[in-house]
């Protein structure tokens, strides 16, 4: 996963924190270890390495294991352009 997440719609499909199961919303910020998600019930901070989620882009759904994207977003994106 080397794309920008901010602005993307996601849905949590697996989580160590059961209260996050099936939470969905738009990614509004990302750090090395977290994703900030805007949901209908307010903003939720998600710890990347504790979740798996579906990323919705157009008609395409991509399953992502949060452990695979634990890094600074700018470093992950930069790798794509090299």
Contact map, one row per residue, 1 for C-alpha under 8 A:
1110000000000000000000000000000000000000000000000000000000000001000110000001000000
1111000000000000000000000000000000000000000000000000000000000000000000000001101100
1111100000000000000000000000000000000000000000000000000000000000000000000001100000
0111110000000000000000000000000000000000000000000000000000000000000000001000100000
0011111100000000000000000010010000000000000000000000000000000000000000000000000000
0001111100000000000000000111110000000000000000000000000000000000000000000000000000
0000111110000000000000000111000000000000000000000000000000000000000000000000000000
0000111111000000000000000110000000000000000000000000001110000000000000000000000000
0000001111100000000000011110000000000000000000000000001110000000000000000000000000
0000000111110000000000011110000000000000000000000000111100000000000000000000000000
0000000011111000000001111000000000000000000000000000111000000000000000000000000000
0000000001111110000111110000000000000000000000000011110000000000000000000000000000
0000000000111110000011000000000000000000000000000011110000000000000000000000000000
0000000000011111000011000000000000000000000000000011100000000000000000000000000000
0000000000011111110110000000000000000000000000000111000000000000000000000000000000
0000000000000111110000000000000000000000000000000110000000000000000000000000000000
0000000000000011111110000000000000000000000000000100000000000000000000000000000000
0000000000000011111110000000000000000000000000000000000000000000000000000000000000
0000000000000000111110000000000000000000000000000000000000000000000000000000000000
0000000000010010111111100000000000000000000000000000000000000000000000000000000000
0000000000011110111111100000000000000000000000000000000000000000000000000000000000
0000000000111100000111110000000000000000000000000000000000000000000000000000000000
0000000000110000000111111000000000000010000000000000000000000000000000000000000000
0000000011110000000001111100000000001010000000000000000000000000000000000000000000
0000000011100000000000111110000000001111000000000000000000000000000000000000000000
0000011111000000000000011111000000001110000000000000000000000000000000000000000000
0000111111000000000000001111110000111100000000000000000000000000000000000000000000
0000011000000000000000000111110000111100000000000000000000000000000000000000000000
0000010000000000000000000011111000111000000000000000000000000000000000000000000000
0000110000000000000000000011111111110000000000000000000000000000000000001000000000
0000000000000000000000000000111111100000000000000000000000000000000000111000000000
0000000000000000000000000000011111000000000000000000000000000000000001111000000000
0000000000000000000000000000011111100000000000111000000000000000000001110000000000
0000000000000000000000000000011111110000000011110000000000000000000000000000000000
0000000000000000000000000011111011111000000011110000000000000000000000000000000000
0000000000000000000000000011110001111100001111000000000000000000000000000000000000
0000000000000000000000011111100000111110001111000000000000000000000000000000000000
0000000000000000000000001111000000011111011100000000000000000000000000000000000000
0000000000000000000000111100000000001111111100000000000000000000000000000000000000
0000000000000000000000001000000000000111110000000000000000000000000000000000000000
0000000000000000000000000000000000000011111000000000000000000000000000000000000000
0000000000000000000000000000000000000111111100000000000000000000000000000000000000
0000000000000000000000000000000000011110111110000000000000000000000000000000000000
0000000000000000000000000000000000011110011111000000000000000000000000000000000000
0000000000000000000000000000000001111000001111100000000000000000000000000000000000
0000000000000000000000000000000001111000000111110010000000000000000000000000000000
0000000000000000000000000000000011100000000011111110000000000000000000000000000000
0000000000000000000000000000000011100000000001111111000000000000011011000000000000
0000000000000000000000000000000010000000000000111110000000000000111101000000000000
0000000000000011100000000000000000000000000000111111000000000000011000000000000000
0000000000011111000000000000000000000000000001111111100000000000111000000000000000
0000000000011110000000000000000000000000000000010111110000000011110000000000000000
0000000001111100000000000000000000000000000000000011111000000011110000000000000000
0000000001111000000000000000000000000000000000000001111100001111000000000000000000
0000000111100000000000000000000000000000000000000000111110001111000000000000000000
0000000111000000000000000000000000000000000000000000011111111100000000000000000000
0000000110000000000000000000000000000000000000000000001111111000000000000000000000
0000000000000000000000000000000000000000000000000000000111110000000000000000000000
0000000000000000000000000000000000000000000000000000000111111000000000000000000000
0000000000000000000000000000000000000000000000000000000111111100000000000000000000
0000000000000000000000000000000000000000000000000000011110111110000000000000000000
0000000000000000000000000000000000000000000000000000011100011111000000000000000000
0000000000000000000000000000000000000000000000000001111000001111100000000000000000
1000000000000000000000000000000000000000000000000001111000000111110100000000000000
0000000000000000000000000000000000000000000000001011100000000011111110000000000000
0000000000000000000000000000000000000000000000011111100000000001111111000000000000
0000000000000000000000000000000000000000000000011110000000000000111111000000000000
1000000000000000000000000000000000000000000000001000000000000001111111000000000000
1000000000000000000000000000000000000000000000010000000000000000111111100001000000
0000000000000000000000000000000110000000000000011000000000000000011111110000000000
0000000000000000000000000000001110000000000000000000000000000000000011111011000000
0000000000000000000000000000001110000000000000000000000000000000000001111111000000
0001000000000000000000000000011100000000000000000000000000000000000000111111100000
0000000000000000000000000000000000000000000000000000000000000000000000011111110000
0000000000000000000000000000000000000000000000000000000000000000000000111111111000
1110000000000000000000000000000000000000000000000000000000000000000010111111111100
0111000000000000000000000000000000000000000000000000000000000000000000001111111110
0000000000000000000000000000000000000000000000000000000000000000000000000111111111
0100000000000000000000000000000000000000000000000000000000000000000000000011111111
0100000000000000000000000000000000000000000000000000000000000000000000000001111111
0000000000000000000000000000000000000000000000000000000000000000000000000000111111
0000000000000000000000000000000000000000000000000000000000000000000000000000011111
